Amino acid sequence: MEKPADVAKAVWEAVDQRKKEVVVGSANVSIASHRLIPGAMQALFRRTFKLQDSWK
């Protein structure tokens, strides 16, 4: 879990640099993994959160 001060700093920098999106701390790993191996990450999330595909 990220410290509130770290999140605030990241948000402030994003506002200052007019960024549309902010990713803080460990979320970077999750996003990078999903971009590299999306199918495996979806399966992991489904198992972790006990979700099912909506198309089945």
PDB file of N, CA, C and O in Angstrom, chain B, residues numbered from 101:
ATOM      1  N   MET B 101       0.843  -1.165   0.000  1.00  0.00           N
ATOM      2  CA  MET B 101       0.000   0.000   0.000  1.00  0.00           C
ATOM      3  C   MET B 101       0.897   1.240   0.000  1.00  0.00           C
ATOM      4  O   MET B 101       1.930   1.293   0.669  1.00  0.00           O
ATOM      5  N   GLU B 102       0.472   2.205  -0.756  1.00  0.00           N
ATOM      6  CA  GLU B 102       1.265   3.429  -0.898  1.00  0.00           C
ATOM      7  C   GLU B 102       0.953   4.398   0.245  1.00  0.00           C
ATOM      8  O   GLU B 102      -0.160   4.429   0.770  1.00  0.00           O
ATOM      9  N   LYS B 103       1.936   5.166   0.605  1.00  0.00           N
ATOM     10  CA  LYS B 103       1.745   6.181   1.643  1.00  0.00           C
ATOM     11  C   LYS B 103       0.975   7.354   1.046  1.00  0.00           C
ATOM     12  O   LYS B 103       1.193   7.712  -0.112  1.00  0.00           O
ATOM     13  N   PRO B 104       0.087   7.950   1.817  1.00  0.00           N
ATOM     14  CA  PRO B 104      -0.674   9.096   1.317  1.00  0.00           C
ATOM     15  C   PRO B 104       0.214  10.218   0.771  1.00  0.00           C
ATOM     16  O   PRO B 104      -0.140  10.865  -0.215  1.00  0.00           O
ATOM     17  N   ALA B 105       1.347  10.445   1.399  1.00  0.00           N
ATOM     18  CA  ALA B 105       2.250  11.504   0.932  1.00  0.00           C
ATOM     19  C   ALA B 105       2.786  11.192  -0.465  1.00  0.00           C
ATOM     20  O   ALA B 105       2.942  12.096  -1.286  1.00  0.00           O
ATOM     21  N   ASP B 106       3.069   9.912  -0.736  1.00  0.00           N
ATOM     22  CA  ASP B 106       3.557   9.519  -2.060  1.00  0.00           C
ATOM     23  C   ASP B 106       2.481   9.712  -3.127  1.00  0.00           C
ATOM     24  O   ASP B 106       2.756  10.173  -4.235  1.00  0.00           O
ATOM     25  N   VAL B 107       1.255   9.352  -2.766  1.00  0.00           N
ATOM     26  CA  VAL B 107       0.139   9.529  -3.709  1.00  0.00           C
ATOM     27  C   VAL B 107      -0.087  11.014  -3.974  1.00  0.00           C
ATOM     28  O   VAL B 107      -0.254  11.426  -5.122  1.00  0.00           O
ATOM     29  N   ALA B 108      -0.093  11.805  -2.922  1.00  0.00           N
ATOM     30  CA  ALA B 108      -0.289  13.249  -3.077  1.00  0.00           C
ATOM     31  C   ALA B 108       0.789  13.862  -3.958  1.00  0.00           C
ATOM     32  O   ALA B 108       0.494  14.701  -4.809  1.00  0.00           O
ATOM     33  N   LYS B 109       2.034  13.448  -3.761  1.00  0.00           N
ATOM     34  CA  LYS B 109       3.134  13.970  -4.566  1.00  0.00           C
ATOM     35  C   LYS B 109       2.957  13.595  -6.037  1.00  0.00           C
ATOM     36  O   LYS B 109       3.163  14.426  -6.922  1.00  0.00           O
ATOM     37  N   ALA B 110       2.574  12.339  -6.299  1.00  0.00           N
ATOM     38  CA  ALA B 110       2.371  11.893  -7.678  1.00  0.00           C
ATOM     39  C   ALA B 110       1.229  12.651  -8.350  1.00  0.00           C
ATOM     40  O   ALA B 110       1.327  13.026  -9.519  1.00  0.00           O
ATOM     41  N   VAL B 111       0.159  12.871  -7.613  1.00  0.00           N
ATOM     42  CA  VAL B 111      -0.979  13.621  -8.162  1.00  0.00           C
ATOM     43  C   VAL B 111      -0.586  15.066  -8.421  1.00  0.00           C
ATOM     44  O   VAL B 111      -0.915  15.624  -9.467  1.00  0.00           O
ATOM     45  N   TRP B 112       0.117  15.675  -7.469  1.00  0.00           N
ATOM     46  CA  TRP B 112       0.543  17.056  -7.645  1.00  0.00           C
ATOM     47  C   TRP B 112       1.445  17.203  -8.873  1.00  0.00           C
ATOM     48  O   TRP B 112       1.280  18.142  -9.652  1.00  0.00           O
ATOM     49  N   GLU B 113       2.392  16.285  -9.049  1.00  0.00           N
ATOM     50  CA  GLU B 113       3.281  16.334 -10.214  1.00  0.00           C
ATOM     51  C   GLU B 113       2.496  16.161 -11.517  1.00  0.00           C
ATOM     52  O   GLU B 113       2.797  16.807 -12.521  1.00  0.00           O
ATOM     53  N   ALA B 114       1.491  15.286 -11.493  1.00  0.00           N
ATOM     54  CA  ALA B 114       0.669  15.083 -12.685  1.00  0.00           C
ATOM     55  C   ALA B 114      -0.115  16.346 -13.033  1.00  0.00           C
ATOM     56  O   ALA B 114      -0.228  16.713 -14.202  1.00  0.00           O
ATOM     57  N   VAL B 115      -0.647  17.000 -12.022  1.00  0.00           N
ATOM     58  CA  VAL B 115      -1.380  18.255 -12.257  1.00  0.00           C
ATOM     59  C   VAL B 115      -0.430  19.311 -12.785  1.00  0.00           C
ATOM     60  O   VAL B 115      -0.748  20.026 -13.736  1.00  0.00           O
ATOM     61  N   ASP B 116       0.727  19.407 -12.174  1.00  0.00           N
ATOM     62  CA  ASP B 116       1.720  20.399 -12.574  1.00  0.00           C
ATOM     63  C   ASP B 116       2.181  20.186 -14.014  1.00  0.00           C
ATOM     64  O   ASP B 116       2.428  21.148 -14.742  1.00  0.00           O
ATOM     65  N   GLN B 117       2.296  18.915 -14.423  1.00  0.00           N
ATOM     66  CA  GLN B 117       2.758  18.595 -15.772  1.00  0.00           C
ATOM     67  C   GLN B 117       1.604  18.327 -16.750  1.00  0.00           C
ATOM     68  O   GLN B 117       1.820  17.915 -17.890  1.00  0.00           O
ATOM     69  N   ARG B 118       0.381  18.571 -16.277  1.00  0.00           N
ATOM     70  CA  ARG B 118      -0.834  18.407 -17.087  1.00  0.00           C
ATOM     71  C   ARG B 118      -0.981  17.008 -17.687  1.00  0.00           C
ATOM     72  O   ARG B 118      -1.343  16.849 -18.853  1.00  0.00           O
ATOM     73  N   LYS B 119      -0.696  16.012 -16.871  1.00  0.00           N
ATOM     74  CA  LYS B 119      -0.871  14.629 -17.295  1.00  0.00           C
ATOM     75  C   LYS B 119      -2.323  14.222 -17.092  1.00  0.00           C
ATOM     76  O   LYS B 119      -2.992  14.698 -16.176  1.00  0.00           O
ATOM     77  N   LYS B 120      -2.799  13.339 -17.955  1.00  0.00           N
ATOM     78  CA  LYS B 120      -4.183  12.882 -17.859  1.00  0.00           C
ATOM     79  C   LYS B 120      -4.331  11.678 -16.943  1.00  0.00           C
ATOM     80  O   LYS B 120      -5.427  11.386 -16.465  1.00  0.00           O
ATOM     81  N   GLU B 121      -3.236  10.987 -16.700  1.00  0.00           N
ATOM     82  CA  GLU B 121      -3.295   9.743 -15.940  1.00  0.00           C
ATOM     83  C   GLU B 121      -2.129   9.677 -14.958  1.00  0.00           C
ATOM     84  O   GLU B 121      -1.023  10.129 -15.254  1.00  0.00           O
ATOM     85  N   VAL B 122      -2.398   9.105 -13.782  1.00  0.00           N
ATOM     86  CA  VAL B 122      -1.359   8.953 -12.767  1.00  0.00           C
ATOM     87  C   VAL B 122      -1.360   7.503 -12.292  1.00  0.00           C
ATOM     88  O   VAL B 122      -2.406   6.954 -11.946  1.00  0.00           O
ATOM     89  N   VAL B 123      -0.190   6.895 -12.280  1.00  0.00           N
ATOM     90  CA  VAL B 123      -0.035   5.546 -11.734  1.00  0.00           C
ATOM     91  C   VAL B 123       1.005   5.646 -10.631  1.00  0.00           C
ATOM     92  O   VAL B 123       2.101   6.170 -10.833  1.00  0.00           O
ATOM     93  N   VAL B 124       0.640   5.133  -9.457  1.00  0.00           N
ATOM     94  CA  VAL B 124       1.504   5.293  -8.297  1.00  0.00           C
ATOM     95  C   VAL B 124       1.967   3.936  -7.771  1.00  0.00           C
ATOM     96  O   VAL B 124       1.175   3.004  -7.634  1.00  0.00           O
ATOM     97  N   GLY B 125       3.249   3.847  -7.483  1.00  0.00           N
ATOM     98  CA  GLY B 125       3.819   2.697  -6.783  1.00  0.00           C
ATOM     99  C   GLY B 125       3.613   1.348  -7.436  1.00  0.00           C
ATOM    100  O   GLY B 125       3.927   1.157  -8.611  1.00  0.00           O
ATOM    101  N   SER B 126       3.080   0.406  -6.659  1.00  0.00           N
ATOM    102  CA  SER B 126       2.959  -0.978  -7.098  1.00  0.00           C
ATOM    103  C   SER B 126       1.969  -1.157  -8.245  1.00  0.00           C
ATOM    104  O   SER B 126       1.970  -2.206  -8.888  1.00  0.00           O
ATOM    105  N   ALA B 127       1.145  -0.185  -8.513  1.00  0.00           N
ATOM    106  CA  ALA B 127       0.227  -0.272  -9.646  1.00  0.00           C
ATOM    107  C   ALA B 127       1.001  -0.344 -10.960  1.00  0.00           C
ATOM    108  O   ALA B 127       0.507  -0.905 -11.937  1.00  0.00           O
ATOM    109  N   ASN B 128       2.196   0.211 -10.992  1.00  0.00           N
ATOM    110  CA  ASN B 128       3.039   0.149 -12.193  1.00  0.00           C
ATOM    111  C   ASN B 128       3.334  -1.292 -12.593  1.00  0.00           C
ATOM    112  O   ASN B 128       3.320  -1.623 -13.779  1.00  0.00           O
ATOM    113  N   VAL B 129       3.599  -2.140 -11.623  1.00  0.00           N
ATOM    114  CA  VAL B 129       3.902  -3.547 -11.893  1.00  0.00           C
ATOM    115  C   VAL B 129       2.689  -4.239 -12.488  1.00  0.00           C
ATOM    116  O   VAL B 129       2.812  -4.992 -13.455  1.00  0.00           O
ATOM    117  N   SER B 130       1.531  -3.992 -11.924  1.00  0.00           N
ATOM    118  CA  SER B 130       0.299  -4.610 -12.416  1.00  0.00           C
ATOM    119  C   SER B 130      -0.003  -4.177 -13.845  1.00  0.00           C
ATOM    120  O   SER B 130      -0.369  -5.005 -14.679  1.00  0.00           O
ATOM    121  N   ILE B 131       0.145  -2.906 -14.129  1.00  0.00           N
ATOM    122  CA  ILE B 131      -0.131  -2.392 -15.473  1.00  0.00           C
ATOM    123  C   ILE B 131       0.865  -2.949 -16.477  1.00  0.00           C
ATOM    124  O   ILE B 131       0.474  -3.356 -17.571  1.00  0.00           O
ATOM    125  N   ALA B 132       2.133  -2.975 -16.127  1.00  0.00           N
ATOM    126  CA  ALA B 132       3.157  -3.514 -17.030  1.00  0.00           C
ATOM    127  C   ALA B 132       2.912  -4.993 -17.298  1.00  0.00           C
ATOM    128  O   ALA B 132       3.029  -5.443 -18.438  1.00  0.00           O
ATOM    129  N   SER B 133       2.576  -5.743 -16.273  1.00  0.00           N
ATOM    130  CA  SER B 133       2.298  -7.169 -16.442  1.00  0.00           C
ATOM    131  C   SER B 133       1.099  -7.384 -17.347  1.00  0.00           C
ATOM    132  O   SER B 133       1.119  -8.263 -18.208  1.00  0.00           O
ATOM    133  N   HIS B 134       0.066  -6.594 -17.159  1.00  0.00           N
ATOM    134  CA  HIS B 134      -1.135  -6.741 -17.984  1.00  0.00           C
ATOM    135  C   HIS B 134      -0.837  -6.422 -19.446  1.00  0.00           C
ATOM    136  O   HIS B 134      -1.399  -7.052 -20.341  1.00  0.00           O
ATOM    137  N   ARG B 135       0.030  -5.465 -19.694  1.00  0.00           N
ATOM    138  CA  ARG B 135       0.390  -5.127 -21.075  1.00  0.00           C
ATOM    139  C   ARG B 135       1.214  -6.233 -21.727  1.00  0.00           C
ATOM    140  O   ARG B 135       1.069  -6.494 -22.921  1.00  0.00           O
ATOM    141  N   LEU B 136       2.081  -6.885 -20.945  1.00  0.00           N
ATOM    142  CA  LEU B 136       2.946  -7.939 -21.483  1.00  0.00           C
ATOM    143  C   LEU B 136       2.225  -9.275 -21.640  1.00  0.00           C
ATOM    144  O   LEU B 136       2.386  -9.953 -22.654  1.00  0.00           O
ATOM    145  N   ILE B 137       1.443  -9.649 -20.654  1.00  0.00           N
ATOM    146  CA  ILE B 137       0.763 -10.944 -20.671  1.00  0.00           C
ATOM    147  C   ILE B 137      -0.691 -10.777 -20.206  1.00  0.00           C
ATOM    148  O   ILE B 137      -1.044 -11.195 -19.104  1.00  0.00           O
ATOM    149  N   PRO B 138      -1.534 -10.161 -21.056  1.00  0.00           N
ATOM    150  CA  PRO B 138      -2.892  -9.838 -20.632  1.00  0.00           C
ATOM    151  C   PRO B 138      -3.743 -11.061 -20.264  1.00  0.00           C
ATOM    152  O   PRO B 138      -4.498 -11.020 -19.293  1.00  0.00           O
ATOM    153  N   GLY B 139      -3.624 -12.136 -21.027  1.00  0.00           N
ATOM    154  CA  GLY B 139      -4.428 -13.322 -20.729  1.00  0.00           C
ATOM    155  C   GLY B 139      -4.101 -13.918 -19.378  1.00  0.00           C
ATOM    156  O   GLY B 139      -5.001 -14.281 -18.621  1.00  0.00           O
ATOM    157  N   ALA B 140      -2.822 -14.021 -19.070  1.00  0.00           N
ATOM    158  CA  ALA B 140      -2.401 -14.579 -17.779  1.00  0.00           C
ATOM    159  C   ALA B 140      -2.846 -13.681 -16.623  1.00  0.00           C
ATOM    160  O   ALA B 140      -3.268 -14.174 -15.577  1.00  0.00           O
ATOM    161  N   MET B 141      -2.753 -12.376 -16.813  1.00  0.00           N
ATOM    162  CA  MET B 141      -3.165 -11.462 -15.747  1.00  0.00           C
ATOM    163  C   MET B 141      -4.670 -11.511 -15.524  1.00  0.00           C
ATOM    164  O   MET B 141      -5.129 -11.438 -14.384  1.00  0.00           O
ATOM    165  N   GLN B 142      -5.449 -11.635 -16.607  1.00  0.00           N
ATOM    166  CA  GLN B 142      -6.896 -11.744 -16.450  1.00  0.00           C
ATOM    167  C   GLN B 142      -7.255 -13.006 -15.683  1.00  0.00           C
ATOM    168  O   GLN B 142      -8.116 -12.985 -14.804  1.00  0.00           O
ATOM    169  N   ALA B 143      -6.589 -14.107 -16.022  1.00  0.00           N
ATOM    170  CA  ALA B 143      -6.842 -15.363 -15.307  1.00  0.00           C
ATOM    171  C   ALA B 143      -6.485 -15.226 -13.830  1.00  0.00           C
ATOM    172  O   ALA B 143      -7.219 -15.704 -12.965  1.00  0.00           O
ATOM    173  N   LEU B 144      -5.368 -14.577 -13.544  1.00  0.00           N
ATOM    174  CA  LEU B 144      -4.950 -14.363 -12.164  1.00  0.00           C
ATOM    175  C   LEU B 144      -5.975 -13.519 -11.404  1.00  0.00           C
ATOM    176  O   LEU B 144      -6.334 -13.845 -10.273  1.00  0.00           O
ATOM    177  N   PHE B 145      -6.444 -12.433 -12.025  1.00  0.00           N
ATOM    178  CA  PHE B 145      -7.438 -11.578 -11.373  1.00  0.00           C
ATOM    179  C   PHE B 145      -8.744 -12.335 -11.145  1.00  0.00           C
ATOM    180  O   PHE B 145      -9.371 -12.208 -10.093  1.00  0.00           O
ATOM    181  N   ARG B 146      -9.149 -13.130 -12.149  1.00  0.00           N
ATOM    182  CA  ARG B 146     -10.379 -13.906 -11.989  1.00  0.00           C
ATOM    183  C   ARG B 146     -10.269 -14.847 -10.803  1.00  0.00           C
ATOM    184  O   ARG B 146     -11.185 -14.941  -9.986  1.00  0.00           O
ATOM    185  N   ARG B 147      -9.135 -15.549 -10.713  1.00  0.00           N
ATOM    186  CA  ARG B 147      -8.938 -16.491  -9.615  1.00  0.00           C
ATOM    187  C   ARG B 147      -8.857 -15.762  -8.281  1.00  0.00           C
ATOM    188  O   ARG B 147      -9.451 -16.193  -7.293  1.00  0.00           O
ATOM    189  N   THR B 148      -8.130 -14.669  -8.258  1.00  0.00           N
ATOM    190  CA  THR B 148      -7.942 -13.919  -7.018  1.00  0.00           C
ATOM    191  C   THR B 148      -9.261 -13.357  -6.492  1.00  0.00           C
ATOM    192  O   THR B 148      -9.545 -13.433  -5.296  1.00  0.00           O
ATOM    193  N   PHE B 149     -10.055 -12.798  -7.385  1.00  0.00           N
ATOM    194  CA  PHE B 149     -11.295 -12.140  -6.964  1.00  0.00           C
ATOM    195  C   PHE B 149     -12.527 -12.987  -7.224  1.00  0.00           C
ATOM    196  O   PHE B 149     -13.652 -12.514  -7.066  1.00  0.00           O
ATOM    197  N   LYS B 150     -12.316 -14.264  -7.631  1.00  0.00           N
ATOM    198  CA  LYS B 150     -13.401 -15.215  -7.881  1.00  0.00           C
ATOM    199  C   LYS B 150     -14.431 -14.664  -8.860  1.00  0.00           C
ATOM    200  O   LYS B 150     -15.635 -14.704  -8.610  1.00  0.00           O
ATOM    201  N   LEU B 151     -13.931 -14.150  -9.974  1.00  0.00           N
ATOM    202  CA  LEU B 151     -14.792 -13.592 -11.011  1.00  0.00           C
ATOM    203  C   LEU B 151     -14.956 -14.603 -12.141  1.00  0.00           C
ATOM    204  O   LEU B 151     -14.152 -15.525 -12.286  1.00  0.00           O
ATOM    205  N   GLN B 152     -15.996 -14.422 -12.933  1.00  0.00           N
ATOM    206  CA  GLN B 152     -16.232 -15.271 -14.086  1.00  0.00           C
ATOM    207  C   GLN B 152     -16.311 -14.390 -15.321  1.00  0.00           C
ATOM    208  O   GLN B 152     -16.601 -13.196 -15.237  1.00  0.00           O
ATOM    209  N   ASP B 153     -16.043 -15.010 -16.483  1.00  0.00           N
ATOM    210  CA  ASP B 153     -16.193 -14.278 -17.736  1.00  0.00           C
ATOM    211  C   ASP B 153     -17.661 -13.945 -17.947  1.00  0.00           C
ATOM    212  O   ASP B 153     -18.529 -14.779 -17.691  1.00  0.00           O
ATOM    213  N   SER B 154     -17.944 -12.741 -18.409  1.00  0.00           N
ATOM    214  CA  SER B 154     -19.323 -12.325 -18.647  1.00  0.00           C
ATOM    215  C   SER B 154     -19.856 -12.889 -19.957  1.00  0.00           C
ATOM    216  O   SER B 154     -21.069 -12.902 -20.168  1.00  0.00           O
ATOM    217  N   TRP B 155     -18.981 -13.353 -20.839  1.00  0.00           N
ATOM    218  CA  TRP B 155     -19.415 -13.854 -22.131  1.00  0.00           C
ATOM    219  C   TRP B 155     -19.797 -15.322 -22.100  1.00  0.00           C
ATOM    220  O   TRP B 155     -20.312 -15.834 -23.093  1.00  0.00           O
ATOM    221  N   LYS B 156     -19.568 -16.004 -21.018  1.00  0.00           N
ATOM    222  CA  LYS B 156     -19.917 -17.439 -20.932  1.00  0.00           C
ATOM    223  C   LYS B 156     -21.358 -17.640 -20.627  1.00  0.00           C
ATOM    224  O   LYS B 156     -21.814 -18.779 -20.521  1.00  0.00           O
TER     225      LYS B 156
END
